[in-house]
Amino acid sequence: MKIEILGMGCQKCNNLYEAAKQAASELGIDAEFVKVEDIKEIMKYGVMNTPALVIDGVVKVAGKVPSKDEIKDYLK
């Protein structure tokens, strides 16, 4: 599983990255985590508001930091 966090490195982006790592760990999911900070790459996903959570190439949420439980639901 590949989990990408789209954002320019702001605090919200960092919070989403940490929450996603914790959620995956708690579910026992072995995932590759990637921070995407290049605006051109972010735009390829059609994301206008960051941070965004992308799982296996699919944008699950953009423009907010979901709770750890919400992230777990996306990962299941």
C-alpha positions in Angstrom: 0.0 0.0 0.0 1.3 3.5 -0.9 0.1 6.4 1.2 0.9 9.9 0.0 0.5 13.1 1.9 0.1 16.1 -0.4 1.1 19.5 0.9 3.8 22.1 1.0 5.2 21.1 4.4 2.8 23.1 6.7 1.9 22.0 10.2 -1.4 20.5 9.0 0.5 18.4 6.4 2.9 17.2 9.1 0.0 16.3 11.4 -1.7 14.3 8.7 1.5 12.4 7.9 2.0 11.5 11.6 -1.7 10.5 12.0 -1.6 8.3 8.9 1.5 6.6 10.1 -0.1 5.9 13.5 -3.3 4.6 11.9 -1.5 2.2 9.6 0.7 1.0 12.5 -2.3 0.4 14.7 -4.0 -1.6 11.9 -0.8 -3.6 11.3 -0.6 -2.3 7.7 2.8 -2.2 6.1 2.7 0.9 3.9 5.1 3.1 1.9 4.7 6.7 3.1 5.6 9.6 0.7 5.3 13.3 1.3 4.6 15.1 -2.0 5.5 18.8 -1.7 6.0 19.7 -5.4 3.0 21.8 -6.4 3.1 20.4 -10.0 2.8 16.9 -8.6 0.0 17.9 -6.2 -1.9 19.5 -9.1 -1.7 16.2 -11.1 -4.1 14.8 -8.5 -6.6 17.7 -9.0 -6.1 18.8 -5.4 -6.6 22.5 -4.8 -6.6 22.5 -1.0 -4.0 20.8 1.1 -3.3 18.7 3.0 -4.6 15.7 1.1 -4.5 12.0 1.8 -3.9 9.7 -1.2 -4.1 6.0 -0.8 -2.9 3.8 -3.8 -3.3 6.8 -6.1 -6.8 7.7 -5.0 -7.5 11.0 -3.2 -9.4 10.1 -0.1 -9.6 13.6 1.6 -8.4 17.1 0.8 -8.3 20.4 2.6 -8.5 19.0 6.1 -6.8 16.7 8.6 -9.1 13.8 9.2 -9.1 12.1 12.6 -7.0 8.9 13.1 -10.2 6.9 13.2 -11.3 8.4 9.8 -7.9 7.5 8.4 -8.3 4.0 9.6 -11.6 3.7 7.8 -9.9 4.8 4.6 -7.2 2.3 5.0 -9.5 -0.7 5.6 
